[in-house]
């Protein structure tokens, strides 16, 4: 059966278009792996999970919500930097939880949700590499980037915030030699990577360093980790 049709059986209140939208947004997991193809054929033995449907514009908002709860972070009246804003999950969570302004940066274009794009509290900088951008000082910096390392970004934005929350994606950090069909399966290499980030944070002088897994895997099924830093 097609995945979009299965969702209609699982949730009779959904429309066909809403079912397809959930899949395209990456909010449906099959066997703990995000599937974004609406016509994906599922088997009876497959385990299907639908994430919190309408809370945020993307899964990134759910990840940030989970981390904020663990760390007891309060976004009320904060100035936020969102590096790798994409659809706007981090920005969405920040605004919904009281942030006064979000400075969003992404190398892409026309990715952010339309409503967020028109929100006066979000200053969107598209087609902008954060490494060459003029960055405002903020209360917390959020980083979620792909196809590049977060290490250089951390060094570049270090002076612009006292608090950082960085999504570590091993699949974009360890190199192609450690990938098998896009998945990092070498736990020792992942631990070595986390140790590298911890050493970098220590060398930069951070006093409070926390690393813990996210509540959701990456779209390809990779385990991802949060790096929380406070000066």
VOGU-3710 file (C-alpha; in Angstrom, 3 decimals, decimal comma):
1> xxxxxxxxxx> 0,000/0,000/0,000  1,139/3,548/-0,690  2,317/5,431/2,378  -0,057/8,363/1,849  -3,047/5,998/1,611  -1,942/4,130/4,717  -1,899/7,390/6,685  -5,508/8,006/5,667  -6,452/4,645/7,172  -4,362/5,313/10,256
11> xxxxxxxxxx> -5,802/8,824/10,721  -9,290/9,005/9,126  -9,547/12,733/9,891  -6,674/13,517/7,513  -7,239/14,635/3,944  -5,200/13,188/1,074  -3,362/16,493/0,618  -2,573/16,756/4,343  -1,309/13,169/4,358  1,029/13,941/1,473
21> xxxxxxxxxx> 2,134/17,200/3,087  3,137/15,390/6,290  5,241/12,954/4,282  6,922/15,665/2,222  7,762/17,603/5,384  9,619/14,628/6,808  7,131/14,034/9,603  6,557/10,356/8,802  9,019/7,634/9,765  9,045/4,098/8,372
31> xxxxxxxxxx> 11,134/1,741/10,488  12,709/4,776/12,179  13,748/6,311/8,850  12,197/9,445/7,376  10,399/8,791/4,091  9,469/11,809/1,951  8,065/9,925/-1,064  4,262/9,909/-0,897  3,985/6,809/-3,088  6,444/4,773/-1,035
41> xxxxxxxxxx> 5,182/1,192/-0,837  4,951/-0,091/2,710  4,799/-3,675/3,908  2,576/-5,103/6,623  5,602/-5,582/8,862  6,718/-1,935/8,571  6,543/0,265/11,656  4,987/3,649/10,838  5,366/6,683/13,091  3,719/10,065/12,530
51> xxxxxxxxxx> 5,366/12,885/14,433  3,566/15,774/16,133  1,632/17,024/13,146  1,019/20,745/13,144  3,153/22,126/15,946  6,049/23,458/13,856  6,830/23,832/10,164  9,448/21,064/10,252  10,962/18,277/12,354  13,722/20,665/13,421
61> xxxxxxxxxx> 11,224/22,429/15,676  10,437/19,155/17,430  14,134/18,448/17,916  14,715/21,904/19,383  11,682/21,598/21,650  13,053/18,355/23,079  16,495/19,873/23,666  15,046/23,024/25,233  13,016/20,918/27,657  16,068/18,889/28,674
71> xxxxxxxxxx> 18,197/22,009/29,133  15,367/24,045/30,664  15,915/26,846/28,148  13,614/29,862/28,184  13,409/31,714/24,852  11,268/34,564/26,190  12,561/37,935/24,911  15,740/36,357/23,539  17,574/37,488/20,421  18,241/34,314/18,428
81> xxxxxxxxxx> 20,670/33,403/15,655  19,438/30,576/13,401  22,232/29,244/11,177  20,957/26,888/8,477  17,360/28,033/8,877  15,958/26,039/5,915  12,171/25,615/6,299  12,294/27,434/9,621  11,795/24,827/12,339  14,202/26,475/14,782
91> xxxxxxxxxx> 12,880/29,946/13,981  9,303/28,728/14,404  10,009/27,205/17,815  11,884/30,326/18,929  9,087/32,724/17,960  6,349/30,510/19,406  8,248/30,488/22,686  8,668/34,223/23,024  11,872/35,176/21,197  11,954/38,894/20,447
101> xxxxxxxxxx> 13,782/38,489/17,128  15,406/35,751/15,052  18,252/36,400/12,629  18,012/33,512/10,161  20,735/32,566/7,677  20,758/29,981/4,903  22,770/29,432/1,725  19,596/28,365/-0,098  16,611/30,377/-1,253  12,814/30,145/-1,010
111> xxxxxxxxxx> 13,001/27,402/1,611  11,476/29,107/4,638  7,771/28,669/5,307  5,729/31,526/3,831  4,143/32,599/7,119  7,526/32,684/8,847  9,030/34,572/5,923  6,438/37,295/6,456  6,855/37,380/10,238  8,351/40,757/11,250
121> xxxxxxxxxx> 10,251/39,092/14,098  12,308/37,031/11,647  15,137/38,706/9,734  15,812/36,285/6,890  19,156/36,267/5,090  18,996/33,875/2,133  21,790/32,896/-0,248  24,139/33,863/2,558  27,135/31,900/3,801  27,386/32,554/7,526
131> xxxxxxxxxx> 31,191/32,438/7,274  31,168/35,606/5,180  28,206/37,352/6,809  28,037/40,255/9,229  26,544/38,712/12,353  24,611/40,528/15,100  25,168/39,806/18,773  22,488/37,516/20,179  21,471/35,702/23,355  21,576/32,206/21,853
141> xxxxxxxxxx> 22,942/30,795/18,596  21,311/27,748/16,987  23,138/25,793/14,281  21,745/23,106/11,962  23,763/22,731/8,761  24,291/19,973/6,201  27,096/19,116/3,779  29,585/21,076/5,864  31,174/20,906/9,309  29,786/22,890/12,224
151> xxxxxxxxxx> 33,270/23,346/13,682  34,245/26,289/11,488  30,850/27,871/12,038  31,259/27,662/15,810  34,641/29,366/15,583  33,225/32,077/13,318  30,215/32,974/15,471  31,962/32,449/18,816  32,130/36,154/19,685  28,463/36,847/18,943
161> xxxxxxxxxx> 26,739/34,837/21,683  27,341/33,368/25,118  25,076/30,364/24,557  25,165/27,925/21,635  23,063/24,922/20,679  24,548/23,026/17,749  23,149/20,001/15,956  26,001/17,583/15,274  25,328/15,488/12,177  27,987/12,752/11,987
171> xxxxxxxxxx> 27,160/11,980/8,353  28,471/15,428/7,369  31,454/15,403/9,728  33,231/12,039/9,484  33,986/11,868/5,752  32,718/9,552/3,016  35,047/6,710/4,022  32,969/6,183/7,170  29,594/6,110/5,411  27,705/3,021/4,301
181> xxxxxxxxxx> 24,760/4,005/2,117  24,790/7,391/3,819  24,745/5,949/7,340  27,508/6,214/9,959  27,585/2,798/11,624  30,998/2,985/13,305  30,157/3,902/16,902  33,829/4,429/17,753  34,167/6,999/14,972  31,045/8,782/16,174
191> xxxxxxxxxx> 32,405/8,886/19,730  35,719/10,207/18,411  33,797/12,946/16,593  31,932/13,930/19,748  35,255/14,027/21,598  36,617/16,339/18,886  33,740/18,757/19,406  34,203/18,610/23,170  37,923/19,371/22,825  37,193/22,278/20,487
201> xxxxxxxxxx> 34,690/23,695/22,962  37,167/23,301/25,815  39,928/24,974/23,790  37,575/27,883/23,055  37,063/28,346/26,783  33,484/27,185/27,283  32,674/26,419/30,913  29,440/24,491/30,429  29,553/21,737/27,791  26,801/19,166/27,259
211> xxxxxxxxxx> 26,433/16,560/24,502  23,360/14,346/24,194  21,416/12,554/21,428  18,458/14,112/19,668  15,006/12,616/20,077  14,648/12,094/16,313  17,048/10,619/13,759  18,184/12,477/10,664  16,150/12,036/7,486  18,391/9,186/6,352
221> xxxxxxxxxx> 18,220/7,430/9,718  21,506/8,687/11,177  21,683/9,350/14,892  22,369/13,026/15,606  23,543/14,848/18,720  23,124/18,178/20,439  26,113/20,195/21,576  25,153/22,769/24,207  27,759/25,376/25,096  27,741/28,211/27,576
231> x> 30,576/30,611/28,374
//
